[in-house]
Amino acid sequence: MADPGGPELVRCPVCSQELPAGRINAHLDGCLQRGKRMRLSGREEEEKESGATIAFPLFSKPKIEADGARPSPPTRGRGAEQDDSQGLATSCPQKSMPEKLDGKPLADKMRPCGLGDYVGQSKVLGENTLLRTLLHAHEIPSVILWGPPGCGKTTLAHIIAKNSKKNGTRFVTLSATNATTNDVREVIKQAQNELRLFKRKTILFVDEIHRFNKLQQDTFLPHVECGTVTLIGATTENPSFEINSALLSRCRVIVLEKLSVEAMESILMRAIKSLGIRVLKQDAHSDSEDGSSGGGSRSEPVVYIEEKAISTLAHLCDGDARIGLNGLQLAVQARLATGRAPAGAKGSLGNVIFIQEEHVKEGLQRSHILYDRAGEEHYNCISALHKSMRGSDENASLYWLGRMLEGGENPLYVARRLVRFASEDIGLADPLALNQAVAAYQGCHFIGMPECEVLLAQCVTYMARAPKSIEVYQAYSKVKECLKNHKGPLPPVPLHLRNAPTKLMKGLGYGKGYKYNPMYQEPVQQDYLPNELKGIKFF
């Protein structure tokens, strides 16, 4: 037994039993042998992963599944080691079409397992890029993956996970939507034990890292600094606004762009091939007849999808691979649920099911617009609206107004910006613009959305077409600069400009010598600035 005053107890990473440091090595040898025997009793692993999986019993409790698969990952806290990503093998040829579509969403089933299957982001992961070189060298720095939804942030993290397991590195994941500070500390504690006992590094992936507050983000700082963990964070928000600046300085920001239409078509074609769906060319109508005659004796229907439907789906998903794949899944499931219609029915011919453009549009309408009222896109769109009106482009101005309103922006916010624009950019060139903007604000306040959208459209068009002048804006900016740079105390108001409501103030000279302008026929020569500022010009 260990002496109570002896060394601190160390937790075994295999069975979580706490033992004195002097006994941990012998105890680990026994756990290793037991874990190895249990793993050999199950189904054999693939040969290409056999070398990396021998060490995995060290970091997960040895639990054998009913089908003889590898031991389950640890579930302590909310961090858990990731299983290998599923590739094209997810869709087994012997399964029927409904079985292929059941269970996980298609976007998760089609997640690439290697860089060779990763589509898009050529600027970041193209040949000879820095990140790709580091991935091949198994040298992963702490990074923040920033990009819109469905652009491949989580997929890239899964690829890094698979790559790190081959190199013997632990990969742990947390979701900031439900993880707590205690969960983070538990993962870091395990990483410290792994590094101290086995010299094994830990990569920590935090999804939606912007959901952590500043205090939770500070928990990572010392451990990222000293290399206890390599942090990979994924966020859809601008890291400059949402990530602690101290943490941001210790991580490299990787910007992922919205997927192009060509990339989306490639992703959809990969999924279509995996599901066994046949593509119907626009000029190959005879294929449907061949398919129906050949499939008459089959119990499994033959599914065709029009080439135009794929293109439409790629355009409608707005660069979001998750929406595109799940939209494809929804369209196929809907057509299969409809059943085989009689020969000659629209969309079906005997044992053949067609997925046409209208079916895709029904399953996925462009009801989503990438816009965040509290994020970067909010500021991007209002800036684009302001600059379009300043440039007198009414078409662009209306477009950016529509992007904001259809994305859920508060119309009163837009109206307030128009009031400001009326004075800042139009000013005295058209003084009625300010009346127009104030009236639009009041109208939005009275009737709200969606009726007020045409009020804002009218005001935006007026502002874009109005003549522009920033004379007043520039003059007032000079006044502020003058006050800011004045040396010493600000000069007092001249006595002749002061009001004298009492006898005492009159006796002190307040208002003495002031010339009341309406009492004079000719222009009045009178100073209105302090002596220190005589001759200054703001216009």
N, C-alpha and C positions, 0 to 999 in steps of 0.2 A: 504494500500500500504506500501511496505517496504521502510524504510528510505534509501536514497542513501548511507549514511555513515554507514549503519547497517551491519549485518553479511553478509558473502559471500553467494551468491545464490547456492542452491543445486539442481541438476537435478533429476527429478523423474525417477526412472528406468523403470516405466511402460509406461508413455507417453512422456518422455524426456522433459517435461516442466520444466523450471527453476523457483524455488520458494524460498522465504526466509526460513531459517532453522526452524523458529517458526511455519510455516504453513505446513511443509512437512508431518507431521503425519496425520493431518486431511485430507489432499489431498490424501495420500496413502490409507486411509480407503475407500474413495470414489472410487478410481481406483480398489481396491481389489473387492468391491462389483460388480462393472460393469464387471470386468473380469470374476468373478464367474458366473454371470448370462449369459454372452455370452458363456462360456464353457458348462454350463448345457443345453443350447439350441441346441447344436450339438450332434453328436453321442457319446454315453457313452464310456469312456475309459475302458480298461481292469481292472478288480478288483485288480489285483496285483500291478498296477501302480497308482491306484486312489489316494493313500495318497501322493505320490511324486509330482503329477501333479498339485495339488491345488496351490502350491506355484509358479508354473512356470509363471503365468501372471505377477509376479513382474518383471521378467527379459526379457520379450519379449512383443512387442506391440500386443494388443489383436486383432488379425486378424483371422477371421474364414474363412476356405477354403470352396469351394463349396460343398464338400462332407461331411462337418461337422467334419473334422479332427481337431486336436489340433492346436492352433495358430502357425503361422509361426515364425521361430526363427528370431532374429534381424539380420540385414545385415549391420549395421554400421561398417565402416572399412572393413576389409577382414576377421575378426573373426566372427564366428557364432557358436551358440550352436548346438551340434550334435544331430540329431534324433536318435532314438533307432535303433541299427543295425538290419538288416534283417537276419533272420535265414532260416530254412527250409520252413517256411510258405510262403516265397517269391514265391515258385513254387506252384501255386494253382492247385489242381487236375482237376478242370473243364476247365483249359486252354489247348489249343492245344500245340503241341510241338513247332511250330514256334513262338507262343505268349510267351512261356516260355523263348525263346532265344532272343527275341527282347528287345530293350531298353538298360538297363545297361549291362555291361560286366558280364559274368558269375562269374568271380572272385569277383566282388562286390556284386552280389546277394547271393553268398554262404558264405559271410563273417560271421563267428560265432558270436553269440550274448552273449555267456557265456563261462566261463572257461571249462565247461564240453565238449563243442564242439571244443575247441582249440586243434589242433594236433601239436605235435612236441615240441621242447624246454623243454624237461623234466628236464634238468639240472637247468633251471631257474624257470619253473612253475610247476614242479612236486610236488607230495604230500609232505607236511611238509617243502617246501622250503621257504626261507625268503619272497620273493616277493608274493607268493601265500597267505601266512599267513597275510601279510599286506593288500592285496586286500580284503580278507574276513573280516578283521577288519576295513575296510574303512579308512585305514591310508596309504595315497599315498605319498611317498617322492618324491623329485625332482630327476628325472632320465634322463639319455641319453640312448636311445635304439639304439644300434649299431649292424648292421648285413647286409648281402647281400640283394639285391632286392628280394621281394617275400618270405621272411622268416617269416613274421607275425608281423612286427613292427606296422604298421597302424592298423591291426586287434586287437592287444593287446591294442592299444590306444582306439579303439571303445569299447572294453570290459570294460576298465576303465571308459569310459564315461557313459556307461549304469549303471555301479556299483555306480558311484558318484552321478548320478541323484536320485537313490533310497535313498541315504543318504542326499539329499538336497544340494549337492555341485554343483556349476556351472562348466560346461565344455565348454571351448572355444577353437577353433582351428584356426591356422594360417598356411599358406604355405609360406615358405621362398622364394619360386620361384617368388611370385608376391607381397608379403607384403612389406610395407615400414616402416621406423622408426616411422612415425606418426601413422600408424596402431597399432604398438606395444604400443605406449604411450596411445592411446585411450583405448585399452583393459586393460591396467594397471590402467588407471583412473577409468574405470568402476569397476574393481576389488576392488579398494580402497573404492569406494562408497558402494559397496555391503558389504564389511567387516566392514565399519564404521557404516552403518545404520542398517544392519540386521545380523551382525556377520556371514555372509555367505562366505565360502571359495571359491576360484576360482582355477580350474586346467586349465592351458594353455598348449595345445598341439601344438608344432611347427614341422611341417613336413619338411624334408630336411633342418634341422637347420644349416647344414654346409654351406648353400648358403648365410646365413647372414654374413656380414663382421664383423671385430672385433669391430667396433664402434656400430653396431646394437646389437651385443651380449652383449656389456657393458650395454645396456639399461636394461637388465634383472637383473643385479647384485644386486642393493640395494633391489629390491622387492622380489627376491628369498631369500636374506639374512634375511629379516625381516618377511617373511612368507605371504606377500600380495598375491603372486601367487605361486602355485606349478607347476614347469616347467617340462614338459615331451617333450623331443626332440627326433626326429628320424633322423638317418643319416646312409648312406652307407659308409661314409668315416671314417678313423681312427680319433677318437676324439682328440687324442694327437696332431695331426697335424692341425685339422680344427676348434677345439673349443677353445675359450679363456681359458687359464689356470686358471684364477680367477673364471670363471663360472664353469669350470670342477671340481674345488675343492669343489664347493657347490652342486654338483649333483653326484649321484651314477651311474656308467656306467654299464649297463646291456648288455652283449654280447649275441646276438642271432645267432645261427649257421645255416648254410645251411640245408634245410630239407632233411632228408634221403629218400631213395627210398621207404621204407616201409611207411613213413609218407605221401609221395606223393600219393601212392596207396590208402591209407585211405581217403585222401582228395578227390581224383577222384571218389572213390566209393560212397562217400556221395553225390557228385554232380550228379552222374549217377542215384542214387536212387531218388533224388529230381526231376530229369527230367523225370522219368518213363522209363528209358532205361533198357532193359534187357541184362544181361551178358550171353554171349554164352561160355560155358566151352569148352575147347579144345577137350574133348572126348565126347561131348554131341551134336553131329550133328543132332540127331533126333529132338531136340528142335526147329530147324528152320522149320521143316515140320509141327510140331504142331502149331507153331505160325502163319504160313501162312494159314493153313486151318481154324484156329480160327478167323483170321482177315480178311477173304475174304469179309465179309459183312460190314466191318467197313470202314468209310471214312477216319479215322485217321490211318496212317501206324504204324505198330509195328516196333520199332527201336531196333536192337540188336547190341551189340559191343563185339568183341572178347576179351577174357580174355588176350590174348597175346598183343592186341592193348593197353590195359590199362597199362600193364607192360612196353611196349615200350615207351608210353607217359611219364610214371613216370621216366624212365631213361633219356629221351631226354631233359626234362625241366631243368635239372641241379639244382635240389633243389629249383626251383622258382615256388611257388604255383600259382602265377598270370599267368605265361606263360603256366603252365600245364592246368589250368582251361580254359583259353582263347583258348588254342590249342584244347581242347575237344570241346568247343563251335564252333570253326571254322570247325572242322571235321564234326560235326553233321549238321551244317547249309549247308555245301557243299553237303552232301549226300541228305539232304532234297530238296535242290535246283535242284539236278539232276533229281528228280522225280522218280516215280515208273517205273522201267524198266519192259519189258515183262518177263514172267516166264522163268526161265533158264538163264537170263542174269547174268553176273558176278556182285556180290555185291548186288543183289536184287532178290527177289523171290515173285512174285505176290504183295501182300500188305505188304510185309516185306522188311525192309531196313537194310542192314548189314554194320557195320563200321568195316573194317578190318585193319590189321597192316599197309598196304601200304597207306591207306587213312590218317592215323595218321601221317605217315612219310611225306606225301605230304603237310599236313597242318602245320607241325612243324618239320623242319629240324634243326639240331644242327648248326645253323649259328651264334649263340651268344656264346661268351666266356666271362666269368666274368673277366674282366681286365680293369684297369684304368691306363692310361699312367702317370697320375699325382698323383695317390693315393697309398695306402699301397700295393696293389697287384703288382704294378710296382716294388717296392723294394723287395717284397717277392720272385718274380720270378727271378730277376737278382741274388739275393742271392742264390737261389736254383741252378741256372745254374753255378755260380762260385764254389760252394761247390761240385757239381757233377763232374765238370772237375778236381777239386783238388783231388777228390777221385778216379779219373781215371775210372769213370763209363760213358762210351760213350752213353749207352742207355738212362740213366737219363738225360744226358747233352742234347741230341737231343730232348728229350721230352720237357724240360723246354724252349729250344730255340723255339720249335714249339708253345708252349703256348704263348710266348711273341709275335712272329711274326704274328700268326693267330689272336691274340687279338688286333693287330694294333700298336705294338711298332715300333718306328723309328729304322730301321736297322743300321743306323749310330751310334746310342747310343750303341747297342749291340757290334758293331765292335770296338768302342772305349774301351769298357770294356775288349774285347779280347786282345787288344794291351797291356793294363795294366797287364792282367793275364799272358801274355807271359813273362814279365820281373819279375813280383812279385812271381809267383808260379813255373815257369819253369826255368827262368834265365839261368845260365851257364850250366845247365844239357843238354840243347839243344838250343844253340843260334839261330838256324834257326827258332825257333818258333816265334821270333819277326818279322822276315821277312815274315812269313806266315800271321801273324796278320795284319801287315801294308798293305800287298798286298790285304787281304780281305777287309780292310777299303777302299782302293782306288777303288776296284772293286764295292763295294756297292755305293760309291759316283758316279761312272761312269754310272752304269746301273739301280740302284734303284730296288724297289720291283715291281713285284714278282720274277724277274729273279735272284736277288742277294741272294735269300734265300738259294740256293744250295752252294753258296760261303761261307756263314756263317756256313752252316752245315758241309762243309769240314773242315773249320778252327776249329770249335768246336770239331769235332772228332779228329783232329790232336792234339789239346791241351789236350784232355782227355787221349789220348794214350801216349803222350810224357812223358819222365822221369821228375820228379819234383825236384826242388831245390830252397830253399828260402834263400840261403847263402847271396846273394847280398842284398836282402830285409832286412834281419836281421842286416847286417853290416851297412847299411845306417840308419836304425832305431837307432842303437847305436850312430852314428855320431850326429843325431839330439838330442838325449838325452844328449850327452856330451856338445853340445852347449847350450842347455836349462839350464843345471845345473851348468854351469861354474860360479864361483864366481869372481866378479871383472871384469875389462875390459878384453876383449879378447886379447890374446897375438899377437904382431905384426908379420908380415911375416919376417923370418930371412933374413938378408942383402944379403947373398950369393945366395938366391933364387929369388931376385928381378931383374927385367930387368933394364938396364942402357942405355937408348937411348940418353942421353945428357951428356956433359962433367960435368955439375954440379952434376948430379946424380952419375957419376963415382967417382967424388971427394968426395962424401959423403959415399962412400964405397959400393954402390949398385952393386951387382954381384961379388964382390971381394971374391975370394976363391972358386968359383963354379967350379966343375969338370965336363967337358962335357963328358958324358959317352961313346959315340962312339969313342972317342980318346984313350980309354984304352982297352987293351987286357983282363986284369983281372977285376973282379968285383970291383966296386968303393965303397969305404967306405965313406958315406956322410949322413949327417942328413937332413931330409926333413920336420921335424916337429919342432915347437917351443920348446925351452928347457923345458917349463912347461909341455909338453905333451910327452916327450921322454918315450919310452917303452909302450905306450898305444896300445892296440890291438882291432880292430873292427871285425876281422875275427876269 
